Amino acid sequence: MIIRFPFRQAAFGAFAALGLGAMSAPALAQGEVVVYCSVQEEWCRPMMQAFERKTGIKVSMTRKSSGETFAQIKAEAANPRGDVWWGGTGDPHLQAAEEGITEEYRSPMLAELLPWATRQAEQSKFRTVGIYAGALGFSFNTQQLARKRLPEPKCWADLAKADYKDEVQVADPNSSGTAYTKVATLVQLMGEAKAFEFMKAMHKNVNQYTKSGAAPARAAATGESLIGITFLHDAVAQAVGGAPVKVVPPCEGTGYEIGSMSIIKGAKNMENAKKFYDFALSAESQALGAQAKSYQVPSNKSAPVPPEAPKLSDIKLIDYDFAKYGSSAERTRLLAKWDAEIRNAPKR
């Protein structure tokens, strides 16, 4: 089913000159917190620095994709090393919540969030929360397309055409939440049998399954690959930077992510983890996304939405079933099926 998703686009102008002055004066040292970051490095760093300046709490940060971070948290469950998992697609956060490896926390900031973010919290019994949203799609290099005299791809179906053999790049859904969202999106959009038939056909056109979900957008921007499947905001970041790319919301419709945040069960710095969690839900911290050229839609009602961000209300978004596709059983089943039927399928 295709729906018009009721995202509220917050006004940007009032925040365009936001200086975050409240964070300029360093606070007295108040211990530490260990954060696993699953957004891009360019956003991870200023976020951690802003929290340190505001609170005096020292942050130790590691950046990995959401699939890698989920695997790490599971592996460390008996002796947690991290305190907060910030960012990355919501599906693995929901699976972590279901498996009981993240902590329930009802932040006082929940009242400031948009409904889709609080639904994420309620759905997980307050073991995760939405911090941003973004739609899935692809981008292509316009110069390479013209040079190769290929037709302009507009739909998911186009990516399986022989015209684009070895021209498509996408991440591996085992390591990338972006790529798992792609698998779950296609299953919901087409039905499971047709979705896997499509992915087998597209597999013949895939030149690389990357570890990072955002890497295919960079590959399309540099011309390493003609087409990159990513979240649209990752492709927008390349276009804003001057790359010759066109950003495409697929004509059939597409899925979306609710980027999430969770406190790790048994966190050794629990009180500081809660302080970071509250800070990350504030409008002032979410404004850092736009400043870091990350063009997601923030979850705080008062946070600025960058004017460059894809207008989600104008994109055909499916009614993505986060409860089902974020469950441990379904996610594990779909990944195993993808491994068995797609990863090592012949390309002839």
C-alpha positions in Angstrom: 0.0 0.0 0.0 1.3 3.5 -0.9 0.5 6.3 1.5 1.4 9.9 1.9 3.4 9.9 5.1 2.4 12.8 7.5 5.8 14.1 8.3 5.8 17.7 9.7 8.4 19.8 8.1 9.7 22.3 10.7 10.5 25.8 9.7 14.2 26.2 9.1 14.6 30.0 8.9 14.3 30.6 12.6 17.2 28.3 13.3 19.5 29.1 10.3 21.8 31.2 12.4 21.6 29.0 15.5 24.9 29.4 17.3 24.3 26.8 20.0 25.6 29.4 22.4 24.5 27.4 25.5 27.1 24.9 24.5 30.0 27.3 24.1 31.2 27.4 27.8 32.9 24.1 29.0 31.3 22.5 32.0 33.1 20.9 34.9 34.2 17.3 34.4 31.4 14.9 35.2 32.7 11.4 34.3 32.4 9.7 31.0 30.1 7.9 28.6 30.8 5.4 25.8 28.8 6.0 22.6 28.5 3.7 19.6 27.7 6.0 16.7 25.9 4.7 13.5 25.5 7.9 11.6 28.2 9.4 9.4 31.6 10.3 10.9 31.0 14.0 9.9 28.0 14.1 12.2 29.3 11.8 15.0 32.2 14.1 15.9 30.5 17.4 16.4 27.7 15.7 18.3 30.1 14.2 20.8 32.0 17.5 21.1 28.8 19.5 21.7 27.8 17.1 24.5 31.2 17.3 26.1 31.1 21.1 26.0 27.6 21.3 27.4 28.0 18.7 30.3 31.7 18.2 30.9 31.2 14.5 30.5 34.0 12.9 28.5 32.8 10.9 25.4 34.5 7.8 24.0 33.0 7.2 20.6 33.3 4.4 18.1 31.7 4.7 14.6 30.3 1.6 12.9 27.3 0.8 10.7 24.1 -0.2 12.4 24.4 -3.9 11.5 28.0 -4.0 12.8 27.0 -2.2 16.0 24.1 -4.5 16.7 26.4 -7.5 16.3 29.0 -5.9 18.7 26.4 -5.1 21.3 25.1 -8.7 21.2 28.7 -10.1 21.5 29.3 -7.8 24.5 26.0 -8.5 26.2 27.6 -10.4 29.1 30.1 -7.6 29.7 28.8 -4.4 28.0 31.5 -1.9 26.9 29.2 0.7 25.4 26.6 2.9 27.1 24.6 4.4 24.3 23.9 3.4 20.7 23.1 6.5 18.7 21.8 6.5 15.2 21.4 3.9 12.5 18.2 2.4 11.1 15.5 1.4 13.5 15.1 -2.2 12.6 18.2 -3.5 14.5 17.4 -1.2 17.4 14.0 -2.8 17.6 15.5 -6.3 17.4 17.9 -5.3 20.2 14.9 -4.2 22.3 13.1 -7.4 21.6 16.2 -9.5 22.6 16.5 -7.5 25.9 20.0 -6.1 25.3 18.9 -2.5 25.5 17.5 -0.6 28.5 14.0 0.9 29.1 14.2 4.6 29.5 11.3 7.1 29.4 13.0 10.4 28.7 11.4 13.6 29.8 12.1 14.9 26.3 9.5 12.5 24.7 6.9 15.3 24.8 9.0 17.4 22.4 9.1 14.7 19.7 7.0 14.1 16.6 4.5 11.2 16.6 6.5 8.9 14.5 9.4 9.1 17.0 7.3 8.5 20.0 5.6 5.5 18.3 9.0 4.0 17.9 9.5 4.3 21.7 6.1 2.9 22.5 6.5 0.0 20.1 9.8 -1.0 21.8 8.5 -0.6 25.3 10.7 2.5 25.6 13.9 0.6 24.8 14.6 2.8 21.7 13.4 6.1 20.3 13.3 7.8 16.9 15.8 10.6 16.4 15.5 11.2 12.6 13.8 9.9 9.5 14.7 9.4 5.9 13.4 7.8 2.7 15.2 5.1 0.7 16.0 5.4 -3.0 19.0 5.8 -5.3 21.1 8.3 -7.2 23.0 8.2 -10.5 26.0 10.0 -12.0 24.6 12.2 -14.7 28.0 12.6 -16.5 28.5 8.8 -16.6 25.0 8.3 -17.8 25.5 10.7 -20.7 28.9 9.3 -21.6 27.5 5.7 -21.7 24.3 6.8 -23.5 22.1 5.0 -21.1 18.5 5.7 -20.2 17.7 7.5 -17.0 16.6 5.1 -14.3 13.4 6.2 -12.5 12.0 3.1 -10.8 13.2 0.0 -8.8 12.3 -2.1 -11.9 14.9 -0.2 -14.0 17.8 -1.4 -11.8 17.3 -5.0 -13.0 17.6 -4.1 -16.7 20.5 -5.4 -18.7 21.4 -1.7 -19.6 22.9 -1.4 -16.1 25.0 -4.5 -15.9 27.8 -3.9 -13.3 26.6 -0.4 -12.8 24.7 -0.7 -9.5 26.2 -0.5 -6.0 24.4 -1.3 -2.8 25.4 -2.4 0.7 25.3 -5.9 2.3 22.2 -6.1 4.5 24.1 -8.1 7.1 26.3 -5.2 7.9 24.1 -2.3 6.7 20.8 -1.2 8.1 20.2 0.8 4.9 20.5 -2.4 2.8 18.3 -4.4 5.2 15.7 -1.6 4.8 15.9 -2.1 1.1 15.2 -5.8 1.4 12.3 -5.2 3.8 11.0 -2.4 1.5 11.0 -4.6 -1.6 9.3 -7.5 0.2 6.5 -5.1 1.4 6.2 -3.3 -1.9 6.3 -6.4 -4.3 5.5 -9.4 -2.1 8.3 -11.7 -1.0 8.5 -14.0 -4.0 8.6 -11.2 -6.5 11.0 -9.1 -4.4 13.5 -12.0 -4.3 13.1 -12.5 -8.0 13.8 -8.8 -8.6 16.9 -8.9 -6.3 18.2 -12.0 -8.1 17.8 -10.1 -11.4 19.4 -6.9 -10.0 22.3 -9.0 -8.5 23.6 -9.4 -12.1 24.0 -5.6 -12.2 25.6 -5.2 -8.8 29.3 -4.4 -9.0 29.9 -4.4 -5.2 28.0 -5.1 -1.9 29.6 -2.6 0.4 29.8 -2.7 4.2 28.5 0.8 4.7 25.0 1.9 3.6 26.2 5.4 2.6 29.2 4.2 0.5 27.2 3.7 -2.7 26.1 7.3 -2.7 29.8 8.3 -2.6 30.6 5.8 -5.4 27.9 7.3 -7.6 29.2 10.8 -6.8 32.8 10.0 -7.9 31.8 7.9 -10.9 33.1 4.7 -9.4 29.6 3.3 -9.9 26.9 4.7 -12.1 24.0 4.0 -9.6 24.1 3.9 -5.8 21.2 2.6 -3.7 21.1 4.5 -0.3 18.9 6.7 1.8 18.0 9.8 -0.2 19.6 12.1 2.3 23.0 10.5 1.7 22.7 11.2 -2.0 21.5 14.7 -1.4 24.7 15.3 0.7 26.8 14.4 -2.4 24.7 16.7 -4.7 25.0 19.6 -2.3 28.7 19.0 -2.3 28.8 19.6 -6.0 28.8 16.0 -7.3 27.0 15.4 -10.7 24.3 13.2 -9.3 20.5 13.0 -9.6 18.6 11.8 -6.6 15.7 9.5 -7.4 12.7 8.4 -5.2 11.6 5.2 -7.0 8.4 5.6 -9.0 6.7 2.5 -7.5 7.1 3.8 -4.0 9.7 3.2 -1.3 10.4 2.5 2.4 11.9 4.7 5.0 13.9 4.5 8.1 13.4 5.9 11.6 16.9 6.4 12.8 17.0 5.4 16.4 18.8 5.6 19.7 19.1 3.1 22.6 20.7 2.7 26.0 22.7 -0.5 26.2 21.6 -3.0 28.9 24.0 -3.0 31.8 25.7 0.3 30.8 28.5 1.1 33.2 27.8 4.8 33.0 24.0 4.7 33.2 23.3 8.2 34.5 25.6 9.8 31.9 24.0 7.6 29.2 20.6 9.0 30.2 22.0 12.6 30.0 23.3 11.9 26.5 20.0 10.4 25.5 18.1 13.5 26.7 20.6 15.8 25.0 20.3 13.9 21.7 16.5 14.4 21.7 16.8 18.2 22.2 16.3 20.7 19.4 19.7 22.2 19.9 21.5 18.9 19.4 19.4 17.8 16.4 20.3 21.1 14.7 23.8 19.8 14.5 22.7 17.3 11.8 22.1 20.1 9.3 25.3 21.8 10.2 27.1 18.5 9.5 25.4 18.3 6.1 23.3 15.4 7.2 19.9 15.9 5.6 17.5 13.7 7.6 14.3 15.0 9.1 14.8 15.4 12.9 12.4 14.1 15.4 12.2 17.1 17.7 9.3 19.3 16.8 11.4 22.5 17.2 14.5 21.2 15.4 15.3 22.8 12.0 14.7 20.8 8.9 17.4 21.6 6.3 15.9 23.1 3.1 17.9 20.6 1.1 16.3 17.6 2.9 14.0 15.4 0.8 10.4 16.4 1.4 9.1 13.1 2.7 5.5 14.3 2.3 6.1 14.5 -1.5 7.5 10.9 -1.8 5.4 7.8 -2.2 6.2 6.0 1.0 4.9 2.5 1.9 3.2 1.9 5.2 6.5 0.3 6.5 5.8 -2.3 9.2 8.5 -1.6 11.7 7.1 -4.1 14.2 7.3 -7.0 11.8 10.5 -6.2 10.0 12.3 -5.0 13.2 11.5 -8.3 14.9 14.3 -10.7 15.6 12.7 -13.7 13.9 11.8 -11.8 10.6 15.0 -10.0 10.3 17.0 -13.1 10.9 14.9 -15.1 8.4 15.2 -12.5 5.6 18.9 -12.1 6.1 19.4 -15.9 5.9 17.3 -16.0 2.8 19.2 -13.2 1.2 22.5 -14.9 2.0 21.2 -18.2 0.5 19.5 -16.9 -2.6 21.2 -13.6 -3.5 24.8 -13.2 -2.1 26.4 -16.0 -4.1 23.9 -16.3 -7.0 25.5 -16.5 -10.4 25.8 -13.3 -12.4 25.3 -14.8 -15.8 
